[in-house]
Each structure stands twice: as structure tokens, then as C-alpha cells.
Amino acid sequence: MASLRHERRVGAPADAVWAVVRDPASIVDWFPGIVAAEVDGTRRRITTATGLTLDEEIVANDDEQRRFAYRASSPFVHNHLGTIDVIDLGGGESLCVYSTTCEPDTLALLIAGGTVGALEEIARRAEASA
């Protein structure tokens, strides 16, 4: 099982970064290639630009710790866990960390590659709102 982690220092307070990612449906605004998200309680169904749908379980959405985590499993994705942590660095800056664990390993690499673009868009949105 592959585990990958990307992080991005953001020139905005942690609360501004958290405001971008805390709504499970907002993933369509900042994750490249995701065009739709339907949320029902702790379940989220995403749709990619290629038309692929993936059902996810939201396992954490913690305002106090600023942590969002989701788990997905399907015939082609096994044991995928995505976690976003927003850490207050003080002085109006924060660190946004996106971790991915997944099987098969090659799919983890593909998903983790998307997280780099996601972090850039999260930072852009947070910095614009700060």
C-alpha cells in the first residue's frame, strides 16, 4: 500500500484555508478533474471529468483540529484514505497537508499527483479571501 504526502505553505490564516476545504461538496472547486460532488450525511459521491463516479465515506470533518478525511473503496480502488490537515503557523500563515494512502500503488501515485494541483488551488482561494 502506497502512502504519499504533499504540503503547501499558504499565505493566509488557518481559518481561511479551512474555510476552503471544510465543506465536503466544495471539492469540485479545488480538486482538478472532479466535476461533481453529492453529499448525504457522511457519504460523498464524486464524479470525475471522465464520468467515473466514486463513493466515499467522510471519516473526519473536525473544525477544532482542522482535519478532513475520507475513505473510498471500489473495484479499482482499495483502501483509499485521503486526509487534509490545516496547521496554523502563526503570523497569518498556515500549512496545508494532503496525505493519500491507497492500493493499488500506481493509483495512489495518480491521486497524489492531483493533490498537488488541489493544494495550489486551495492556497489560491484562501489567499484571495484573506
N, C-alpha and C positions, 0 to 999 in steps of 0.2 A: 504494500500500500504506500503510495507516494504522499508526502506532506510538503507543501510549499508555502512560503510566506513572503508577502511583499508589503512594504510600508512606504508611506509618503508623509513628509513633514508638511504641515499646512499652516499658512499664514492667517489663521483665523482661530478664535477661541473654540475649545472642545464642544461647547454647546451649539455653536453654529455648524460644526461638522456633523454632530449627532443629529441635528435637525434635518440634514440632507438624507441620512440613511435610516432613521428610526422607523419610518412608515414602510411596511413590507411591500406595498404596491409601488413605491417610488423607484424601485429597481429599474423600471423602464426608462427613467430619466437619466440614469448614470452608468448602467452596465451595458457595454457595447453588444449589440446583436440581440438584445431582449426587447421585444416589441409589445408584449402584453403581460400583465400580471393580474390574476384574480386572487383575492384573499378572502378566506372564510374561516374566521377564528384563528386557529394555529395551523391552518393549511394554506398553501400558496401554490398556484399553478402558473408557471411561466411559459411563454411562447417565444421561440426564437424567430429571427428573421427568415430562417429556412422552413418555418412551420412546425418544427419539433416542439412538443409540449413535454414538460417535466413537472411532476408533482413533488412538492417539498413540504416538510414539516418544520414549522418555526419552533425551535427548541429554546431560544432565549431572545428576549427583547427587553433589555434591562436598562431603564433610564438612569438609574443610580450609577451603575458601572459603565454605562455607555457601551453595551455589548449586544450585538445582534448575531444570532447563529441559526442556521437552517441545515436540515438533513434531507438528502434525496436518495432515492433508490428506484431503479427501473431495470428493464432487461439489459440495458447497455451501460448503466451507471451503478456501481456497487459501493455502498458505504461512503457516499459523498457527504462531507461536513464542511460547510463554509462558515467562517467566523469573521466578523468585523468588530474591531476594538478601537475606540477613540480615547486617546490618552491626553490629558491636559499637561502641556509642557510649561505653562505659565507665560506671562508676557504677551498674551494674545496669540499664542501658537499652540499647535497640537500635533499629535502623531496619529495617523490613521493606519491601522494594520489589518490586512486582509489575508487570512490563512485558509488554505484549502487542503483537505485530505480526501483522497479518492482512490478507488480502483475502477478500472484498470489504470495503471500508472500513466500511460500515454494520454488518457483523458484528463488526468489531473494536470498534466502539463498544458493542455489546451485551455482548461478552465482557468488555471492560474495565469496564463497569458492574458486572458480577458480581464483579470483583476487589476492588471497594470493600467489599462485604459480606464477601468472603473475608478481607481484611485485618483487618476488625473482629473476626471470629471467631478468627482466628489470634492476635490480640492478647489477646482474652478468655481463650483457653485457656492461652496462655503465662503471662499474669499470674496466673492461678489456680494454676498449677503452681509458680510461683517462690516 
